[in-house]
Amino acid sequence: MGNVKPAEGKLGIMVVGCGAVATTFMTGVLMARKGLAKPVGSVTQYDKIRVGKGAEKKYLHYKDIVPLATLDDIVFGTWDVYPQNAYQAAVYAEVLKAKDIEPVRDELEQIVPLKAAFDKNYAKRLDGDNVKSCATRWDMVQELKADIANFKERTGVNRVVVIWAASTEIYVPYDEKFHGTIDALEQAMKADDRQHVAPSMCYAYAALTEGCPFIMGAPNTTVDIPAMWQLAEKARMPIAGKDFKTGQTLVKSGFAPILKVRNLGLNGWFSTNILGNRDGLVLDEPANFHTKEVSKLSTLETILKKEDQPDLYGNIYHKVRINYYPPRNDDKEGWDNLDIFGWMGYPMQIKINFLCRDSILAAPLLLDLTLLSDLAARAGRFGIQRFLSFFLKSPMHDYTQGEEAVNNLFDQYVMLKNAVREMGGYEADEEID
């Protein structure tokens, strides 16, 4: 199995946010390890990939290629602005039925959120009181570092991965003066520059300096800045982000390639969503929606490239909307209307209506991202983990060097398989054209 360190001991997964997504993830893992539910949607648990060619060819589960941590190895911790334990939060979220929560109630009740590092200016619609009283952003970092160290000591876990499953923060544009180097970021934290340093950056900084991989599951500007890339390299830790690819963007990254390979033209793609959970509430604030909009808009343009096919994709009108609609709660509905054209420019339409459950789609992504980030860390991989783009809406890339993210789902899947093959000591033998 390559040169990957074995998955010894327990794996701590510390989740920022103990809302619908986090509790659905935790409950599902706890139920699956009791044999009471199945981790459907998780590639690390279900997918089989080919390793070797010709007579050597085999199709294996990931765990038979690389030393993955098992569900039994996982110990959960969390931070949240609301003090309710994971059982109370799972019941409140109304995603899962009682019959799927009650069998693991005792374990969920033990998962009590630590006080969150929170700034109300970044999520005006949230009003929790389980928050740290930090004088500066730098104090936030120190308290979070202590939380991680205490969690390790209290639970006896061998390793920790930190994953963000909290709300979308307001948009923080990249500014080289504050985000360009580790030093600049640290200075801004010490000066308590709340405009340029989001609370999520404090979590990422604390995780990396405590030797934990960090995954950004919202569209926040967090680890996608040069200061964090440098910090990840210095700490020799993997980072991944951003924004879990759950419903509409999954459809987009899988459907746009159909138009591309069939050489059909696209005039416009209108996407709208209705969503009623806490995520929807936070996104009802224009400054928070803007962060999400930027991440959702980037998908199409890198798959259907104007410069490659000006006749087909030279003038796409792409619009994304999210509407807060409380009656639906966690049942999100995404409508996509595609105005396409074919032979001799004749117009056609495609309509996709995805009635999805946001947290049900997100939970397996949290499992895969945490297990694969832990694997990457043990394989000595650090910095941006591009092979995890498959799970993310707006994959990280070095935009300072003009690099484009890979958004085509099938290309992302090749990247994922190749990385698993390599870490398993096999040849990375598929190419992206």
Secondary structure by P-SEA (a helix, b strand, c coil): cccccccccbbbbbbccccaaaaaaaaaaaaaaacccccccccccbbbbbccccccbbbbcccccccccccccbbbbbcccccccaaaaaaaaccccccccccaaaaaaaccccccccccccccccccccccccccaaaaaaaaaaaaaaaaaaacccbbbbbbcccccccccccccccccaaaaaaaaaacccccccaaaaaaaaaaaabbbbbbcccccccccaaaaaaaaaacbbbbbccccccaaaaaaacaaaaaaacccccbbbbbbbbccaaaaaaccaaaaaaaaaaaaaccccccccccccccccccbbbbbbbbbcccccbbbbbbbbbcccccbbbbbbbbbbbccccccaaaaaaaaaaaaaaaaaacccccccccccccccccccccccccccccaaaaaaaaaaaaaaaaccccccccc
